[in-house]
Amino acid sequence: MDASRSPNVKIFTEDEIKNITSNYSALIGRGGFGEVYRGVLDADYDLVAVKRYIHQDLREEFMEEVSIHSMMSHKNVVKLIGYCIGESTLILVTEYISNGNLDGLLHKSDVSIPLDIRLGIAIGCAEALSYMHSMHLSRDNLVYHGDIKPANILLDGNLATKVSDFGLSRLLFSGGTQFTTSLKGSMGYMDPIYFHEGRLTPKSDVYSFGVVLFELITRKRVKHGDSNLIRAFNKACAKGKGLRELFDAAIADENNIKTLKEVRKLAAECVTLDIRARPQMNDVAKRLRVLKKDLKGSPQSILATHSSWQNTYKQGSSLPSFKKGFSFFKGNTSNSKILTELGNSVRIFTKEEISEVTQNYSYPLGTAGTSAEVYKGTLEDNTLVVVDKFLHADSNELFINGGIILSQIVHKNIIKLLGCCLEDKTLIFIYEYIPKGSLFDILASQEDLPLDLRMRIAIKTAEALEHLHSSATGIIGHGGVATSTILLDDNFIPKLTDFSRACKLIKKSEAAAGDIAISSSLLEKVLYNDPSRYGSVLINLERDVYKFGGVLMALISRDKNTDHDELIIKFTKAYETDKSGKAMFDHDITSEEDIGLLEEIGRLALQCTILKGDEMVKRPTMKDVVAHLRMLRRSWKERTTEAGTQVNETDARSLMSLEPRLPNLMRHLFGYRRISPSDPIITCY
């Protein structure tokens, strides 16, 4: 895979990197490879980690790291954002993980770490490695990490794992073994088989992970002076005494000792010198989930990957089938098609597993309209999640539609679908947990919302919609944009949610067998003759623009008592009567120097919400909206640093698309994707 062509990986210039890091002013780590700095993406306000390499003669190895890391899409793997190759620079830019690494937590702090949290950290790392070892991304190749150690296991605010540093990673061809004469890795964590024979295999990662397990249960380094944890455990086991004293005294109580002994046993299997006897990482992850569940006092673990794991390790064992219990889909969509379209990135849960994740639905978060109950839950790897439990059978089609579409989308401002339950008549989605709730809730609260923050929310939400409208997976109309469907994390980063009304157009080559394919020229005719059948997605594109206009109005007015359509009417009357929206603006953000920006946002919102049929072509597309908002913010920032400068309305409007517009709905299809009239597409509802 050529990472430079990946749409999700950005190529930065050296000047951009200097700007992101404020000229490398915030050092957060240093190692043999180089230095790591905290940075802020100027346009996005996102915190990032910038890793600058010392050695500049390793460009080929660097690009291999970029290529492999760019393939990773897993909740327990640090996300690669971009890279920079300059004349004297090799730099990686990744997401910023707030809680440092496991090495610091275990060996450089006195923070109490309960055993269940430690098991969660281990499970997250095991899940990431299992994912890498089963990727088969390129001609049946898999990914070998090559440097698993506590310093490369990062931890987020909930102590959920994010595996990092793919500098020593390799693609192992056909999933087999390779040999090398160039040994690289960290002593103490390096597989002795690799060290002595140069043999590269996924089982080398298993060895390194086993060492990490030993450190987790002892809170000691594997090697410290003349002491060696592995030898100490082997000696204690041989003598039949002294084992308990090796465990971290903070967790070695009567309630935990059985679990600790089982973790020690698993770690010993991982580090055995008989490489064939080492378990595979997917089995390691299953066994750890069993142990975490048993720690809570239950005799059997439901979360042991759908109860499929058995104590005896079986080479090549497969997951059970989940194609039963789907009777409610009969006459609607086939079981196999649902599972196929959801893809491998979405985990299938049983009802019992959902009960464990939510602790028997103990933490309700409210309702989603009248169709779903919402609960807070925790996965085995310490990841916080939201569980949406659908209540009515008439929600089935919306549930399936939204899940299938959302499972195919990857964007930082769109909610992640992590799993679902389709068992019997249970309909459940599992999403990433977004702590602050919805924009509707925030606007209705007393939370301080400066104008700069509101601009960020608007731009990022618009970017999410622009992505949907021009996504590589197809043209997607969300259909339900509102302040209630925009969630905010602790940093007020928006995440678009609720895809139950979403519709999609995809290329014929991506269509499943049996779908109806039509040409776009035919579609144009059908839209006028029978819009109810084929027009859903294009109507949603227009609806998204219209609804986003209402979101803009809500952001600058903070009107708590007016619904979407009434708010649009109020804004329209204000601009018609006073040629200004000042009467509608939130008084908290109406300082004199900001009025010009607010007026322009108000005018843009009115353009988004044009309803008159003969003027509909004047509505901007989301691509136009994003460009316009970015320009407004840039002009506003310049105005704050240059006294007397005003937002230039003419310049702002010049950014709106000057391309010829097709009538009404069809301009979206051609305006976003530039699809020729003969390009075959299908509709998918």
C-alpha positions as CSV (number, residue, x, y, z in Angstrom):
1,M,0.0,0.0,0.0
2,D,1.3,3.5,-0.9
3,A,0.6,5.5,2.2
4,S,1.1,8.7,0.2
5,R,-2.0,7.9,-1.7
6,S,-4.1,7.1,1.4
7,P,-6.9,9.7,1.7
8,N,-6.7,9.4,5.5
9,V,-2.9,10.2,5.8
10,K,-1.8,13.8,5.2
11,I,1.7,14.8,4.0
12,F,2.9,17.8,6.0
13,T,5.6,20.3,5.0
14,E,8.4,21.2,7.4
15,D,6.9,24.7,7.9
16,E,3.6,23.1,8.8
17,I,5.2,20.9,11.4
18,K,7.0,23.9,13.0
19,N,3.7,25.7,13.1
20,I,1.9,22.6,14.6
21,T,4.5,22.3,17.4
22,S,5.1,26.0,17.9
23,N,8.7,25.4,16.7
24,Y,9.1,22.2,18.7
25,S,8.3,23.9,22.0
26,A,6.5,21.2,23.9
27,L,8.7,18.1,24.4
28,I,6.8,15.2,25.8
29,G,9.2,12.3,25.3
30,R,12.7,11.3,24.1
31,G,14.3,8.0,23.1
32,G,16.9,6.4,20.9
33,F,14.9,7.1,17.8
34,G,14.5,10.9,18.5
35,E,12.0,13.1,20.2
36,V,8.2,13.5,20.6
37,Y,6.4,16.8,20.9
38,R,2.8,17.8,21.6
39,G,1.3,19.9,18.9
40,V,-2.0,21.4,17.7
41,L,-3.3,21.1,14.2
42,D,-3.9,24.8,13.4
43,A,-7.1,24.5,11.5
44,D,-8.6,21.7,13.6
45,Y,-7.5,22.5,17.1
46,D,-6.8,18.7,17.5
47,L,-4.0,17.7,19.9
48,V,-1.4,15.6,18.1
49,A,1.9,13.9,18.9
50,V,4.8,14.7,16.6
51,K,7.6,12.2,16.5
52,R,10.9,13.6,15.0
53,Y,13.5,11.0,14.1
54,I,17.2,11.6,14.7
55,H,18.6,9.3,12.0
56,Q,17.9,10.8,8.5
57,D,19.5,7.9,6.5
58,L,16.5,5.6,7.2
59,R,14.0,6.9,4.7
60,E,13.2,3.5,3.2
61,E,12.5,2.1,6.7
62,F,10.6,5.2,7.6
63,M,8.3,4.9,4.6
64,E,7.7,1.2,5.4
65,E,6.6,2.3,8.9
66,V,4.3,4.9,7.5
67,S,2.9,2.3,5.0
68,I,2.2,-0.3,7.7
69,H,0.8,2.2,10.2
70,S,-1.5,3.7,7.7
71,M,-3.2,0.3,7.3
72,M,-4.2,0.2,11.0
73,S,-7.8,0.9,11.8
74,H,-8.5,-0.4,15.3
75,K,-9.6,1.2,18.5
76,N,-6.5,-0.1,20.4
77,V,-4.0,1.2,17.8
78,V,-2.8,4.8,17.8
79,K,-4.1,6.6,14.7
80,L,-1.7,7.9,12.1
81,I,-2.6,11.4,10.9
82,G,0.3,12.2,8.6
83,Y,4.0,12.4,8.0
84,C,6.7,14.7,6.8
85,I,9.9,14.0,4.7
86,G,12.1,17.0,4.4
87,E,15.7,17.5,3.4
88,S,16.8,16.8,7.0
89,T,13.5,15.6,8.5
90,L,11.6,12.4,9.1
91,I,8.5,13.0,11.1
92,L,5.3,11.1,12.1
93,V,2.1,12.9,13.3
94,T,-0.3,10.7,15.3
95,E,-3.3,11.3,17.6
96,Y,-2.3,12.5,21.0
97,I,-2.9,10.0,23.8
98,S,-3.4,11.8,27.1
99,N,-2.2,9.4,29.8
100,G,1.4,8.6,28.7
101,N,2.5,5.0,28.5
102,L,2.3,1.8,30.5
103,D,6.0,2.0,31.4
104,G,5.4,5.4,33.1
105,L,2.3,4.1,34.9
106,L,3.9,0.9,36.2
107,H,7.4,2.0,37.0
108,K,7.5,5.8,37.4
109,S,4.3,6.5,39.4
110,D,2.7,5.5,42.6
111,V,-0.8,5.5,41.2
112,S,-3.0,2.6,42.4
113,I,-3.8,0.2,39.6
114,P,-6.5,-2.3,40.4
115,L,-6.1,-5.8,38.9
116,D,-9.2,-5.5,36.7
117,I,-7.8,-2.3,35.2
118,R,-4.4,-4.0,34.5
119,L,-6.3,-6.9,32.8
120,G,-8.2,-4.3,30.7
121,I,-4.8,-2.8,29.6
122,A,-3.6,-6.3,28.7
123,I,-6.8,-7.2,26.8
124,G,-6.5,-4.0,24.7
125,C,-3.0,-4.7,23.7
126,A,-3.8,-8.4,23.0
127,E,-6.8,-7.3,20.8
128,A,-4.6,-4.9,18.8
129,L,-2.0,-7.6,18.2
130,S,-4.7,-10.2,17.3
131,Y,-6.0,-7.7,14.8
132,M,-2.5,-7.2,13.3
133,H,-1.8,-10.9,13.1
134,S,-5.0,-11.6,11.2
135,M,-5.2,-8.6,8.9
136,H,-4.1,-10.3,5.7
137,L,-4.1,-6.9,3.9
138,S,-1.8,-7.6,1.0
139,R,-1.8,-11.0,-0.7
140,D,-2.5,-12.8,2.6
141,N,0.3,-10.9,4.4
142,L,0.0,-10.1,8.1
143,V,1.6,-7.5,10.3
144,Y,4.2,-8.3,12.9
145,H,4.8,-5.4,15.4
146,G,8.3,-6.3,16.5
147,D,8.7,-4.0,19.5
148,I,5.9,-4.7,22.1
149,K,7.0,-3.2,25.4
150,P,5.3,-1.0,28.1
151,A,6.8,2.1,26.6
152,N,4.9,1.4,23.3
153,I,1.6,0.8,25.0
154,L,-0.1,4.2,25.4
155,L,-3.1,4.8,27.7
156,D,-6.0,7.2,27.2
157,G,-8.0,9.0,29.9
158,N,-9.8,5.8,30.8
159,L,-6.6,3.7,30.8
160,A,-7.7,2.0,27.5
161,T,-4.8,0.8,25.4
162,K,-3.4,2.3,22.3
163,V,-0.5,0.4,20.7
164,S,2.1,2.7,19.1
165,D,5.5,2.7,17.4
166,F,5.5,0.6,14.2
167,G,9.1,1.4,13.4
168,L,10.2,-2.3,13.6
169,S,7.0,-3.7,12.1
170,R,7.1,-6.0,9.1
171,L,4.7,-7.5,6.7
172,L,5.1,-11.3,6.9
173,F,4.3,-12.7,3.5
174,S,1.6,-15.4,3.3
175,G,1.5,-15.3,7.1
176,G,4.7,-17.3,7.2
177,T,8.1,-17.1,8.8
178,Q,10.9,-14.9,7.6
179,F,14.6,-14.6,8.6
180,T,16.8,-11.6,8.9
181,T,20.4,-10.9,9.9
182,S,19.5,-7.3,11.0
183,L,18.3,-7.6,14.6
184,K,16.3,-4.7,16.0
185,G,14.3,-4.5,19.2
186,S,14.4,-3.9,22.9
187,M,16.5,-6.2,25.1
188,G,14.5,-7.9,27.8
189,Y,11.4,-7.9,25.6
190,M,13.0,-9.5,22.5
191,D,12.1,-13.1,21.6
192,P,15.3,-15.3,22.2
193,I,14.4,-17.3,19.1
194,Y,14.5,-14.1,17.0
195,F,17.7,-13.0,18.8
196,H,19.6,-16.2,18.2
197,E,18.1,-17.4,14.9
198,G,16.9,-14.2,13.2
199,R,13.4,-15.8,12.8
200,L,10.6,-13.3,12.4
201,T,7.1,-14.7,13.2
202,P,3.9,-13.4,15.0
203,K,4.9,-15.7,17.9
204,S,7.8,-13.2,18.6
205,D,5.1,-10.6,19.4
206,V,3.5,-13.2,21.7
207,Y,6.8,-13.6,23.6
208,S,7.1,-9.8,24.1
209,F,3.5,-9.6,25.2
210,G,4.1,-12.4,27.8
211,V,6.9,-10.2,29.3
212,V,4.5,-7.3,29.5
213,L,2.1,-9.6,31.4
214,F,4.8,-10.4,33.9
215,E,5.4,-6.7,34.5
216,L,1.7,-6.0,34.9
217,I,1.3,-8.5,37.7
218,T,4.5,-7.6,39.5
219,R,4.9,-3.9,38.8
220,K,8.6,-4.7,38.4
221,R,10.8,-4.5,35.3
222,V,11.6,-7.8,33.6
223,K,15.3,-7.1,34.1
224,H,16.7,-5.0,36.9
225,G,20.3,-5.4,37.7
226,D,21.0,-9.1,38.1
227,S,17.3,-10.0,38.7
228,N,15.2,-11.5,36.0
229,L,11.4,-11.8,36.5
230,I,11.0,-14.8,34.2
231,R,13.8,-16.8,35.9
232,A,12.4,-15.8,39.3
233,F,8.9,-17.2,38.5
234,N,10.3,-20.3,37.0
235,K,12.4,-20.9,40.1
236,A,9.4,-20.3,42.4
237,C,7.2,-22.7,40.4
238,A,9.9,-25.4,40.5
239,K,10.3,-25.0,44.3
240,G,6.5,-24.8,44.9
241,K,6.9,-21.8,47.1
242,G,7.6,-18.1,46.9
243,L,5.2,-17.4,44.0
244,R,2.9,-15.1,45.9
245,E,5.8,-12.8,47.0
246,L,6.6,-12.1,43.4
247,F,3.3,-10.5,42.7
248,D,2.7,-6.8,43.3
249,A,1.6,-6.7,47.0
250,A,-1.0,-4.0,46.2
251,I,-3.1,-6.6,44.3
252,A,-2.0,-9.9,45.8
253,D,-4.9,-10.4,48.2
254,E,-7.1,-13.4,48.7
255,N,-9.7,-12.2,46.1
256,N,-7.1,-11.9,43.4
257,I,-4.5,-14.6,44.0
258,K,-6.3,-17.2,41.8
259,T,-6.5,-14.8,38.9
260,L,-2.9,-13.7,39.3
261,K,-1.7,-17.3,39.2
262,E,-3.7,-17.8,36.0
263,V,-2.2,-14.7,34.4
264,R,1.3,-16.0,35.4
265,K,0.5,-19.3,33.8
266,L,-0.6,-17.6,30.5
267,A,2.5,-15.3,30.6
268,A,4.7,-18.4,31.0
269,E,3.1,-20.0,27.9
270,C,3.7,-16.9,25.9
271,V,7.4,-16.8,26.7
272,T,8.2,-20.5,26.3
273,L,11.2,-21.3,24.1
274,D,9.1,-23.9,22.3
275,I,7.7,-21.4,19.7
276,R,5.1,-23.9,18.5
277,A,3.6,-24.1,22.0
278,R,3.0,-20.4,22.3
279,P,-0.6,-19.5,21.9
280,Q,-1.9,-17.2,19.2
281,M,-2.8,-13.7,20.2
282,N,-6.5,-14.2,19.6
283,D,-6.5,-17.0,22.1
284,V,-4.5,-14.9,24.5
285,A,-7.1,-12.2,24.3
286,K,-10.0,-14.7,24.9
287,R,-8.3,-16.1,28.0
288,L,-7.7,-12.7,29.4
289,R,-11.3,-11.8,29.0
290,V,-12.3,-15.0,30.8
291,L,-9.9,-14.1,33.7
292,K,-11.3,-10.5,33.9
293,K,-14.9,-11.9,34.0
294,D,-14.0,-14.6,36.6
295,L,-12.4,-11.9,38.7
296,K,-15.9,-10.5,39.3
297,G,-17.0,-13.8,40.8
298,S,-18.9,-15.4,37.9
299,P,-18.3,-19.1,37.3
300,Q,-18.4,-18.7,33.5
301,S,-17.4,-15.9,31.2
302,I,-19.9,-14.8,28.5
303,L,-17.4,-12.2,27.2
304,A,-14.9,-14.9,26.3
305,T,-15.5,-14.1,22.7
306,H,-19.0,-15.5,22.6
307,S,-18.2,-18.4,24.9
308,S,-16.2,-20.0,22.1
309,W,-12.8,-20.2,24.0
310,Q,-11.8,-23.5,25.6
311,N,-8.8,-24.0,28.0
312,T,-7.1,-26.3,25.5
313,Y,-5.4,-24.2,22.8
314,K,-6.4,-25.4,19.3
315,Q,-4.5,-24.3,16.3
316,G,-6.7,-22.7,13.7
317,S,-9.8,-22.8,15.7
318,S,-12.6,-20.6,14.2
319,L,-15.2,-18.4,15.7
320,P,-18.8,-19.7,16.0
321,S,-21.5,-18.9,13.6
322,F,-23.9,-16.0,14.5
323,K,-26.4,-16.7,11.7
324,K,-29.1,-17.9,14.1
325,G,-31.8,-16.0,15.9
326,F,-32.5,-13.5,13.1
327,S,-36.1,-14.5,12.5
328,F,-37.3,-10.9,12.8
329,F,-35.3,-10.1,9.6
330,K,-37.2,-12.6,7.6
331,G,-38.6,-11.0,4.4
332,N,-36.4,-8.0,5.0
333,T,-32.7,-8.6,4.6
334,S,-30.8,-11.9,4.8
335,N,-28.7,-12.7,7.9
336,S,-25.5,-13.3,5.9
337,K,-26.0,-10.0,4.0
338,I,-26.4,-8.0,7.2
339,L,-23.2,-9.6,8.7
340,T,-21.3,-9.2,5.5
341,E,-22.2,-5.5,5.1
342,L,-21.4,-4.7,8.7
343,G,-17.9,-5.9,8.0
344,N,-15.1,-7.2,10.3
345,S,-14.7,-3.8,12.1
346,V,-18.0,-4.3,14.0
347,R,-18.1,-6.9,16.8
348,I,-21.2,-9.0,17.1
349,F,-22.3,-9.3,20.8
350,T,-24.8,-11.7,22.4
351,K,-27.5,-10.5,24.8
352,E,-25.6,-11.9,27.7
353,E,-22.5,-10.0,26.7
354,I,-24.4,-6.8,26.5
355,S,-25.7,-7.4,30.0
356,E,-22.1,-7.8,31.2
357,V,-20.9,-4.6,29.4
358,T,-23.7,-2.6,30.9
359,Q,-23.6,-4.4,34.3
360,N,-27.2,-5.5,33.7
361,Y,-28.2,-2.1,32.4
362,S,-27.2,-0.3,35.6
363,Y,-26.2,3.1,34.1
364,P,-29.0,4.6,32.0
365,L,-28.1,7.7,30.1
366,G,-31.7,8.5,29.0
367,T,-33.6,7.8,25.8
368,A,-33.2,8.4,22.1
369,G,-36.6,9.7,21.3
370,T,-39.2,7.1,21.9
371,S,-37.5,4.3,20.0
372,A,-34.4,3.5,22.1
373,E,-33.0,3.4,25.7
374,V,-29.4,4.5,26.1
375,Y,-26.9,3.0,28.6
376,K,-23.3,3.5,29.6
377,G,-21.0,0.5,29.5
378,T,-17.4,-0.7,29.7
379,L,-15.7,-3.2,27.4
380,E,-13.1,-5.6,28.7
381,D,-10.2,-3.4,27.6
382,N,-11.5,-0.4,29.7
383,T,-13.1,1.3,26.7
384,L,-16.2,3.3,27.7
385,V,-19.1,2.8,25.4
386,V,-22.7,3.8,24.8
387,V,-25.3,1.1,24.3
388,D,-28.4,2.0,22.4
389,K,-31.2,-0.6,22.9
390,F,-34.0,-0.3,20.4
391,L,-37.5,-0.8,21.9
392,H,-39.9,-1.3,19.0
393,A,-40.1,-3.7,16.1
394,D,-40.8,-0.8,13.7
395,S,-37.3,0.4,14.3
396,N,-35.8,-2.7,12.7
397,E,-35.2,-1.3,9.2
398,L,-33.8,2.0,10.6
399,F,-31.5,0.1,12.9
400,I,-30.1,-2.1,10.1
401,N,-29.8,0.8,7.6
402,G,-28.0,3.1,10.1
403,G,-25.7,0.3,11.3
404,I,-24.6,-0.8,7.8
405,I,-23.9,2.7,6.6
406,L,-22.1,3.8,9.8
407,S,-19.9,0.7,9.8
408,Q,-18.4,1.7,6.5
409,I,-17.5,5.3,7.5
410,V,-14.2,6.3,9.1
411,H,-13.9,10.0,10.0
412,K,-12.7,11.8,13.2
413,N,-16.0,13.8,13.5
414,I,-18.4,10.9,13.0
415,I,-19.3,8.5,15.8
416,K,-17.6,5.1,15.7
417,L,-19.8,2.0,15.7
418,L,-18.0,-0.6,17.7
419,G,-20.5,-3.4,17.9
420,C,-24.1,-4.6,17.7
421,C,-26.4,-7.3,19.0
422,L,-28.8,-8.9,16.5
423,E,-29.7,-11.9,18.6
424,D,-33.3,-13.1,18.8
425,K,-35.5,-9.9,18.9
426,T,-32.8,-7.8,20.5
427,L,-31.7,-4.7,18.6
428,I,-28.6,-3.0,20.0
429,F,-25.8,-0.7,18.8
430,I,-22.6,-0.1,20.7
431,Y,-20.8,3.2,20.1
432,E,-17.8,5.0,21.4
433,Y,-18.7,7.0,24.5
434,I,-18.7,10.8,24.0
435,P,-18.7,12.4,27.5
436,K,-20.3,15.8,27.1
437,G,-23.5,14.8,25.5
438,S,-25.2,16.5,22.6
439,L,-24.8,20.1,21.3
440,F,-28.5,20.6,22.2
441,D,-27.7,19.8,25.8
442,I,-24.7,22.1,25.9
443,L,-26.6,25.0,24.3
444,A,-29.3,24.6,26.8
445,S,-26.9,24.6,29.7
446,Q,-24.9,27.3,31.4
447,E,-21.6,26.0,29.9
448,D,-19.4,28.8,28.6
449,L,-19.2,28.7,24.8
450,P,-16.9,31.4,23.3
451,L,-17.3,32.2,19.7
452,D,-14.1,30.5,18.7
453,L,-15.3,27.3,20.2
454,R,-18.7,27.6,18.3
455,M,-16.8,28.2,15.1
456,R,-14.8,25.0,15.7
457,I,-17.9,23.0,16.3
458,A,-19.5,24.4,13.1
459,I,-16.5,23.7,10.9
460,K,-15.9,20.2,12.1
461,T,-19.5,19.2,11.8
462,A,-19.6,20.7,8.3
463,E,-16.4,18.7,7.4
464,A,-18.1,15.5,8.6
465,L,-21.1,16.2,6.3
466,E,-18.8,17.1,3.4
467,H,-17.0,13.8,3.9
468,L,-20.3,12.0,3.8
469,H,-21.4,13.8,0.7
470,S,-18.2,12.9,-1.1
471,S,-17.1,9.7,0.7
472,A,-14.9,7.2,-1.1
473,T,-17.5,4.6,0.0
474,G,-20.3,6.4,-1.8
475,I,-22.5,9.5,-1.6
476,I,-24.2,9.5,1.8
477,G,-27.0,11.8,2.9
478,H,-27.3,11.8,6.7
479,G,-30.9,13.0,6.8
480,G,-31.1,13.8,10.5
481,V,-28.7,16.7,11.2
482,A,-29.6,18.6,14.3
483,T,-28.1,19.9,17.5
484,S,-29.3,16.7,19.2
485,T,-27.4,14.5,16.7
486,I,-24.1,16.3,17.2
487,L,-22.2,14.9,20.3
488,L,-19.3,16.7,22.0
489,D,-16.3,15.1,23.7
490,D,-14.3,16.7,26.6
491,N,-12.5,19.0,24.2
492,F,-15.8,20.0,22.5
493,I,-14.8,18.1,19.4
494,P,-18.1,17.2,17.6
495,K,-19.1,13.7,16.6
496,L,-22.1,13.3,14.2
497,T,-24.4,10.4,15.2
498,D,-27.8,8.8,14.4
499,F,-27.6,7.4,10.9
500,S,-31.0,5.8,11.0
501,R,-32.3,8.0,8.2
502,A,-29.1,7.9,6.1
503,C,-29.2,7.0,2.4
504,K,-26.4,6.1,0.1
505,L,-25.4,6.0,-3.6
506,I,-22.5,3.8,-4.5
507,K,-20.7,2.9,-7.6
508,K,-21.8,-0.2,-9.5
509,S,-18.5,-1.9,-8.9
510,E,-19.1,-1.7,-5.1
511,A,-22.6,-3.0,-5.3
512,A,-23.7,-6.3,-4.0
513,A,-25.2,-8.9,-6.3
514,G,-28.9,-8.3,-6.8
515,D,-28.9,-4.5,-6.3
516,I,-30.4,-2.4,-9.1
517,A,-27.9,-0.5,-11.1
518,I,-29.0,2.6,-13.1
519,S,-27.1,5.2,-15.0
520,S,-27.1,8.7,-13.6
521,S,-28.7,10.1,-16.8
522,L,-31.6,7.7,-16.2
523,L,-31.7,8.7,-12.6
524,E,-32.1,12.4,-13.5
525,K,-35.2,11.5,-15.4
526,V,-36.6,9.2,-12.7
527,L,-36.1,11.9,-10.1
528,Y,-38.7,14.1,-11.8
529,N,-41.1,11.2,-12.7
530,D,-40.8,9.1,-9.5
531,P,-38.7,10.9,-6.9
532,S,-40.1,8.8,-4.0
533,R,-38.3,5.7,-5.3
534,Y,-34.8,6.9,-6.3
535,G,-34.6,10.4,-4.8
536,S,-34.0,9.6,-1.1
537,V,-30.3,10.1,-1.0
538,L,-30.3,13.3,-3.1
539,I,-33.2,14.7,-1.0
540,N,-31.1,13.9,2.1
541,L,-28.2,15.9,0.7
542,E,-30.4,18.9,0.4
543,R,-31.9,18.2,3.8
544,D,-28.4,18.0,5.3
545,V,-27.6,21.5,4.0
546,Y,-30.9,22.9,5.2
547,K,-30.6,21.3,8.7
548,F,-27.0,22.4,9.0
549,G,-28.2,26.0,8.4
550,G,-30.5,25.6,11.5
551,V,-27.5,24.3,13.5
552,L,-25.5,27.4,12.6
553,M,-28.5,29.6,13.7
554,A,-28.6,27.6,17.0
555,L,-24.9,28.1,17.6
556,I,-24.9,31.9,17.2
557,S,-28.3,32.5,18.9
558,R,-28.2,29.9,21.7
559,D,-32.0,30.0,21.5
560,K,-33.2,27.4,24.0
561,N,-36.9,27.5,23.4
562,T,-37.4,27.6,19.6
563,D,-37.5,24.5,17.4
564,H,-35.5,24.3,14.2
565,D,-38.1,25.5,11.7
566,E,-39.3,28.4,13.9
567,L,-35.7,29.5,14.4
568,I,-35.2,29.7,10.7
569,I,-38.4,31.8,10.4
570,K,-37.1,34.2,13.2
571,F,-33.8,34.6,11.5
572,T,-35.4,35.2,8.1
573,K,-37.7,37.9,9.5
574,A,-34.8,39.6,11.3
575,Y,-32.7,39.9,8.2
576,E,-35.7,41.0,6.1
577,T,-36.7,43.6,8.6
578,D,-33.4,44.9,9.9
579,K,-31.0,43.7,7.2
580,S,-29.2,42.3,10.2
581,G,-29.4,39.3,12.5
582,K,-28.1,41.2,15.6
583,A,-31.4,40.9,17.4
584,M,-31.0,37.1,17.3
585,F,-27.4,36.8,18.4
586,D,-26.4,35.4,21.8
587,H,-25.5,38.4,23.9
588,D,-22.5,36.4,25.3
589,I,-20.7,36.6,22.0
590,T,-21.8,40.0,20.6
591,S,-18.7,42.1,21.3
592,E,-18.3,44.8,18.7
593,E,-15.3,43.2,17.0
594,D,-17.3,40.0,16.4
595,I,-20.5,41.4,15.0
596,G,-19.2,41.2,11.4
597,L,-18.4,37.5,11.7
598,L,-21.8,36.7,13.3
599,E,-23.6,38.6,10.5
600,E,-21.8,36.5,7.9
601,I,-22.5,33.2,9.7
602,G,-26.2,34.3,9.8
603,R,-26.2,35.1,6.1
604,L,-24.6,31.7,5.3
605,A,-27.2,30.0,7.5
606,L,-30.0,31.7,5.5
607,Q,-28.5,30.6,2.2
608,C,-28.4,27.0,3.5
609,T,-32.1,27.2,4.4
610,I,-33.6,28.7,1.2
611,L,-36.9,27.1,0.6
612,K,-38.3,28.8,-2.5
613,G,-38.3,26.3,-5.4
614,D,-36.9,28.8,-8.0
615,E,-34.1,29.8,-5.6
616,M,-33.1,26.4,-4.4
617,V,-30.1,26.3,-6.8
618,K,-28.6,29.2,-4.7
619,R,-28.2,26.9,-1.7
620,P,-24.5,26.0,-1.2
621,T,-23.3,22.5,-1.1
622,M,-21.5,21.3,2.1
623,K,-18.2,21.7,0.2
624,D,-19.1,25.3,-0.3
625,V,-20.1,25.7,3.3
626,V,-16.8,24.3,4.6
627,A,-14.8,26.6,2.4
628,H,-16.9,29.6,3.4
629,L,-16.6,28.9,7.2
630,R,-12.9,28.3,7.0
631,M,-12.5,31.7,5.2
632,L,-14.7,33.5,7.7
633,R,-12.6,32.1,10.6
634,R,-9.3,33.0,8.9
635,S,-10.5,36.6,8.2
636,W,-11.8,36.8,11.8
637,K,-8.5,35.7,13.2
638,E,-6.6,38.2,11.0
639,R,-9.0,40.9,12.2
640,T,-8.3,40.1,15.8
641,T,-4.6,40.8,15.2
642,E,-4.9,43.7,12.8
643,A,-6.9,46.6,14.3
644,G,-9.6,48.1,12.1
645,T,-9.8,45.1,9.6
646,Q,-13.3,43.9,8.9
647,V,-14.6,40.7,7.5
648,N,-14.8,41.2,3.8
649,E,-18.2,40.0,2.7
650,T,-17.4,40.1,-1.0
651,D,-14.3,38.0,-0.6
652,A,-16.2,35.6,1.6
653,R,-18.9,35.0,-1.0
654,S,-16.4,34.7,-3.8
655,L,-15.4,31.3,-2.2
656,M,-18.8,29.9,-3.0
657,S,-18.6,27.5,-5.9
658,L,-18.7,29.2,-9.4
659,E,-19.3,25.9,-11.2
660,P,-22.4,25.7,-13.3
661,R,-25.2,24.3,-11.2
662,L,-27.5,21.6,-12.3
663,P,-31.2,22.0,-11.3
664,N,-32.2,21.2,-7.7
665,L,-31.1,17.9,-6.4
666,M,-28.9,16.7,-9.3
667,R,-26.2,19.3,-8.7
668,H,-25.1,17.3,-5.6
669,L,-24.5,14.2,-7.5
670,F,-22.3,16.0,-10.1
671,G,-21.0,18.8,-8.0
672,Y,-19.5,16.6,-5.3
673,R,-18.2,13.6,-7.2
674,R,-18.0,14.9,-10.8
675,I,-19.6,11.7,-11.9
676,S,-20.2,11.7,-15.7
677,P,-23.7,11.1,-17.0
678,S,-22.7,7.6,-18.1
679,D,-21.1,6.5,-14.8
680,P,-23.3,3.6,-13.5
681,I,-24.4,4.0,-9.9
682,I,-26.9,2.2,-7.7
683,T,-29.2,3.5,-5.1
684,C,-29.2,1.9,-1.6
685,Y,-31.7,2.8,1.0
